[in-house]
Amino acid sequence: MMKKILFAAVLLLAGSQFSFAQSDVADFLKFGKDDANKLIGAYIDPYAKTLGIGLNNSWYNSAETHKLWGFDLAFSVSAIQVSGSDKTFDVNALGLSNAKPRGTNSMAPTAAGDEDGIVLDIYADLEDPSTYVGSLSTPGGSGVDLVPIPMVQATFGLLPHTDLIGRWVPNVKFDIEDDQAEVGLWGLGVKHNFKESLPFIKHLPFDASFFLGYSKIHGQIGVDYGLDNYPGSFEYKKEEVRVREYLSNYEQDPNQRGETETSTFKYGLIVSKKLSVITFYVSASGNQSKTNFDLLGRYPVVSEQTIIDVVNHVPEDEVEIDVQDPIQLEIKNKYFAVDAGFRLKLAFFSLYGSVAKADYVSYNAGLSFGFR
């Protein structure tokens, strides 16, 4: 179950409803390769941010470090709230080459939005209304604006006043909606209680630590996208063009797949105060994340040239329609975060929770087992 939850988090990057097999994300290809990259980037941007923030959360719940050979195993969940401004994007601000909104409304929902998509009219030449080739709607939002990111990690006291923290989920394969999927995660962090090493603050009644951490999560799933995803005909200069009928022998690439990878880096200062069985802490940190989303394989993209080839009866095997690896996106995020929380220690297990403020607000809760 944990493996499937982790992969669901990755799939959030690929579009609504937690899956992009035969999804709206692949359907962006109908707008052409260049416009598809711009539209998909804007559509998945909030989920790329949430995954990056989620991976940078839950590294610690105290500035205190373990004694030598101390150990604990922690299970946590971060719930990241997408801000209202990131639930929509302005299509007109993307600089599309072959599509524009129909009417005056240019605000389309992102994957985290909760509204239906808007209609875009597609032209071979935006400046020439006679080159109109049809219309498509952008995907609607998923309605999921509070995104859960689960995490499992182990902490070891291997050096004096220093904790080594590890995260790892081996590459696992399973099926989602008849498509084979794969996911894996790893991370490494270190927390050093520098207060114990400085004589002039060593006896003050609190703990203070510096933290560094890096995480990476990657996922892959098969995609099924062929000519049957397109309408039966297009209108081009007032002429009906039956592209699917003309290309009746078209063979779809069986190796279509979507891949996502998010890597994060976090560094910061933690201060905590222990009061009996409760420890309160605050931290300030610098954070970075980078998400790559690629749609790999060979895909049919019906462009102006495709339609012209069909109109001119170009031999079927010479019609320009296939595009190799059409989507290759990189989304970066750099932000400062402040979080505050507590840990309640009871015998060999602890309960903890916190609230963090970065680009988005996140709520974190967890349970750990071990000894210090």
C-alpha positions in Angstrom: 0.0 0.0 0.0 2.8 2.5 0.9 4.4 1.9 -2.5 1.1 2.7 -4.3 0.6 5.9 -2.2 4.2 7.0 -3.1 3.5 6.4 -6.8 0.2 8.2 -6.6 2.2 11.3 -5.4 4.4 11.0 -8.4 1.5 10.6 -10.8 0.0 13.9 -9.5 2.6 15.6 -11.7 1.3 14.0 -14.8 -2.3 15.3 -14.6 -5.6 15.0 -12.9 -7.1 11.9 -11.3 -3.6 10.6 -10.3 -2.9 8.9 -13.6 -1.8 10.0 -17.1 -2.3 6.7 -19.0 -4.7 7.8 -21.8 -5.0 11.1 -20.0 -5.6 14.8 -20.6 -1.9 15.4 -20.4 -1.2 13.4 -23.6 -4.2 15.1 -25.2 -2.3 18.4 -25.0 -0.3 17.0 -28.0 -3.3 18.0 -30.1 -2.2 21.6 -29.7 1.2 20.7 -31.4 4.6 20.0 -29.7 5.6 23.6 -28.8 2.2 24.7 -27.5 1.8 21.4 -25.7 5.0 21.9 -23.7 3.9 25.4 -22.6 0.4 24.2 -21.7 1.5 21.1 -19.8 4.1 23.1 -17.9 1.5 25.6 -16.7 -1.0 22.8 -16.0 1.2 20.6 -13.7 3.2 23.4 -12.1 1.4 23.4 -8.7 1.9 19.7 -8.4 5.6 19.9 -9.2 5.8 22.5 -6.4 3.9 20.4 -3.9 6.0 17.3 -4.5 9.2 19.3 -4.1 7.9 20.9 -0.8 6.7 17.5 0.4 10.1 15.8 -0.2 11.8 18.7 1.8 9.4 18.2 4.7 9.5 15.8 7.7 13.3 15.5 7.9 13.3 16.4 11.7 11.1 17.0 14.7 13.7 18.3 17.1 17.2 19.9 17.1 18.2 17.2 19.6 20.4 14.4 18.1 20.7 10.8 19.1 23.4 9.4 21.4 26.0 7.2 19.7 24.2 4.2 18.1 20.8 5.7 18.8 18.1 4.9 16.2 14.5 5.6 15.1 12.2 4.7 12.3 9.7 7.4 11.3 6.5 7.4 9.3 5.0 10.7 8.3 2.6 12.5 5.9 2.8 16.1 4.7 -0.4 17.7 3.4 0.5 20.6 1.1 -2.2 23.2 0.4 -2.0 24.7 -3.1 -2.6 28.4 -3.0 -5.6 29.9 -4.8 -3.6 31.8 -7.3 -2.0 28.6 -8.6 -5.3 26.9 -9.3 -5.6 28.7 -12.6 -3.2 30.0 -15.3 -3.5 32.6 -18.0 -3.4 31.0 -21.4 -2.7 34.4 -23.1 0.5 34.8 -21.0 2.0 31.6 -22.5 2.8 32.9 -25.9 1.1 30.0 -27.8 1.9 29.7 -31.5 -1.3 28.0 -32.9 -4.1 28.3 -30.3 -6.0 31.1 -28.5 -8.9 31.2 -26.1 -12.4 31.4 -27.6 -14.1 34.5 -26.2 -12.7 36.7 -23.4 -12.0 34.2 -20.7 -8.3 33.1 -20.9 -8.0 31.6 -17.4 -7.7 27.8 -17.5 -7.6 25.5 -14.5 -4.3 23.9 -13.4 -4.3 20.2 -12.3 -5.0 21.5 -8.8 -8.0 23.5 -9.9 -11.7 22.5 -9.5 -13.2 24.0 -12.7 -13.8 22.8 -16.3 -11.2 23.6 -18.9 -11.7 26.4 -21.5 -12.1 26.1 -25.2 -9.1 27.0 -27.4 -9.4 27.5 -31.1 -6.5 26.1 -33.2 -5.2 27.7 -36.3 -2.4 26.8 -38.7 -1.7 30.6 -38.7 -3.0 32.6 -35.8 -3.1 35.7 -38.0 -5.2 34.1 -40.7 -8.8 33.1 -39.6 -9.2 31.0 -42.7 -6.6 28.5 -41.4 -8.9 27.4 -38.5 -8.5 23.6 -38.0 -10.7 23.0 -35.0 -11.1 23.6 -31.3 -10.1 21.7 -28.1 -10.7 22.2 -24.4 -7.9 22.3 -21.9 -8.3 19.7 -19.2 -10.3 20.4 -16.2 -8.8 20.5 -12.7 -8.7 17.4 -10.5 -10.3 19.2 -7.5 -7.3 18.0 -5.4 -5.7 21.1 -3.8 -4.5 19.5 -0.6 -1.8 17.1 -1.7 -0.6 14.3 0.6 3.1 13.2 0.4 4.0 10.2 2.6 7.5 9.5 3.8 9.4 6.7 5.6 12.9 7.3 6.9 15.4 6.0 9.4 17.8 8.0 11.6 21.1 6.8 13.1 23.4 8.4 15.7 26.7 7.4 14.1 28.9 10.3 15.2 29.0 12.5 18.3 26.1 15.0 18.3 25.4 14.1 14.6 22.5 12.2 13.1 22.5 10.5 9.7 19.1 10.2 8.1 18.2 7.9 5.2 15.2 7.5 3.0 14.8 4.7 0.6 12.1 2.9 -1.4 13.6 0.4 -3.9 12.4 0.4 -7.5 9.1 -1.4 -7.6 6.8 -2.3 -10.5 3.0 -2.8 -10.5 0.0 -2.0 -12.6 -2.2 1.0 -12.5 -5.3 0.9 -14.8 -3.7 -1.9 -16.9 -0.5 0.1 -17.5 2.8 -1.0 -15.9 4.3 1.5 -13.5 7.5 1.8 -11.6 8.6 4.1 -8.8 11.6 4.5 -6.5 12.9 7.0 -3.9 16.0 7.7 -1.9 17.3 10.5 0.2 20.2 11.3 2.6 20.3 13.9 5.4 22.6 15.0 8.2 21.8 16.9 11.4 24.5 18.2 13.6 23.9 19.7 17.1 26.5 22.4 17.0 25.5 23.9 20.3 27.1 20.9 22.1 30.4 21.8 20.5 30.5 25.5 21.4 31.6 26.1 25.1 30.0 29.5 25.3 26.5 28.2 24.6 26.8 24.6 25.5 25.0 25.0 28.9 22.1 27.1 27.6 18.7 25.3 28.0 17.9 24.5 24.4 19.3 22.6 21.4 20.5 24.1 18.2 21.4 22.1 15.0 22.3 22.7 11.4 20.7 20.4 8.8 21.4 19.3 5.2 19.3 17.0 3.2 18.8 15.7 -0.4 16.0 13.6 -1.8 15.1 12.2 -5.2 11.9 10.4 -6.4 11.3 9.0 -9.9 8.4 7.3 -11.6 7.5 5.8 -14.9 4.2 4.6 -16.4 3.1 3.4 -19.8 1.0 5.7 -22.0 -1.5 4.6 -24.8 -1.9 7.5 -27.3 -2.8 6.9 -30.9 -4.7 8.4 -33.9 -8.0 7.3 -32.3 -7.4 10.1 -29.8 -8.1 12.6 -32.6 -11.4 13.5 -34.2 -12.4 11.7 -37.4 -12.0 14.8 -39.5 -10.6 18.4 -39.5 -11.8 21.5 -41.2 -9.0 23.3 -43.1 -9.8 26.3 -45.3 -13.5 25.2 -45.3 -12.5 21.7 -46.5 -13.1 18.5 -44.5 -9.9 16.6 -44.1 -10.2 13.0 -42.9 -6.8 12.4 -41.4 -7.5 9.2 -39.5 -9.2 7.6 -42.5 -6.3 8.6 -44.8 -3.7 7.1 -42.4 -5.6 3.9 -41.8 -2.4 1.8 -41.7 -0.8 3.9 -39.1 1.0 1.9 -36.4 1.2 3.2 -32.9 4.5 3.1 -30.9 4.2 0.4 -28.2 7.0 2.0 -26.2 5.1 5.2 -25.2 5.7 6.2 -21.6 5.7 9.1 -19.2 8.6 9.7 -16.8 8.8 12.1 -13.8 11.8 12.8 -11.5 12.0 15.3 -8.7 15.1 16.1 -6.8 15.2 18.4 -3.7 17.9 20.1 -1.5 17.3 21.6 1.9 19.6 23.3 4.4 18.6 25.1 7.6 18.8 25.9 11.3 16.7 24.1 13.9 16.2 25.3 17.5 14.2 23.2 20.1 13.3 23.2 23.8 12.4 20.0 25.7 9.8 20.3 28.5 9.3 17.0 30.2 7.9 14.6 27.5 7.2 17.4 25.0 9.7 19.1 22.7 8.9 22.3 20.8 10.9 23.3 17.8 11.2 26.0 15.1 13.3 26.0 12.0 14.3 28.3 9.1 15.5 26.7 5.9 16.5 27.4 2.3 15.0 24.9 -0.2 15.4 24.0 -3.8 13.5 21.5 -6.0 13.7 20.5 -9.7 11.1 18.4 -11.5 11.5 16.8 -14.9 8.5 15.5 -16.8 9.0 13.8 -20.1 6.7 12.1 -22.5 8.9 9.6 -24.3 8.4 7.5 -27.4 6.8 8.3 -30.8 3.4 10.1 -30.8 1.1 11.2 -33.6 0.7 15.0 -33.7 -1.7 16.3 -36.3 -0.1 19.6 -37.4 -0.8 22.0 -40.2 1.8 20.1 -42.3 0.0 16.8 -41.6 -3.3 18.2 -42.8 -1.6 19.8 -45.9 0.0 16.4 -46.7 -3.3 14.7 -46.6 -5.0 17.4 -48.7 -2.2 17.0 -51.3 -2.5 13.1 -51.2 1.1 12.6 -50.1 1.8 8.8 -49.9 0.7 7.6 -46.5 4.1 6.5 -45.4 5.5 9.9 -46.2 2.9 12.0 -44.2 4.6 14.0 -41.4 2.8 13.0 -38.2 5.1 11.3 -35.7 7.0 13.3 -33.1 9.7 11.7 -31.0 9.8 12.5 -27.3 7.4 15.4 -27.6 7.3 16.6 -24.0 10.5 17.5 -22.1 9.8 19.8 -19.2 12.0 21.1 -16.3 10.3 23.0 -13.5 12.5 24.6 -10.8 11.5 26.1 -7.5 13.6 27.9 -4.9 12.1 29.2 -1.7 12.6 30.0 2.0 10.6 28.1 4.6 9.8 28.5 8.3 8.1 25.8 10.3 7.2 25.1 13.9 6.1 22.0 15.6 6.2 19.6 18.6 7.2 16.1 19.5 5.5 14.0 22.2 7.7 11.2 23.4 6.1 8.2 25.1 8.5 5.3 26.0 9.8 3.9 22.7 7.6 5.9 20.3 6.9 9.5 19.6 4.1 11.5 18.0 4.9 14.7 16.2 3.3 17.4 14.1 4.2 20.8 12.5 3.1 23.6 10.2 5.4 25.0 7.6 5.1 28.1 5.5 6.8 28.3 2.1 5.3 28.9 -1.3 2.4 26.8 0.1 1.3 26.0 3.6 1.9 22.4 4.6 0.7 20.4 7.6 2.9 17.5 8.8 2.3 14.6 11.2 4.1 11.5 12.0 5.0 8.6 14.3 8.4 7.3 15.1 9.8 4.3 17.0 13.3 3.9 18.5 15.7 4.8 21.2 18.0 7.7 21.8 
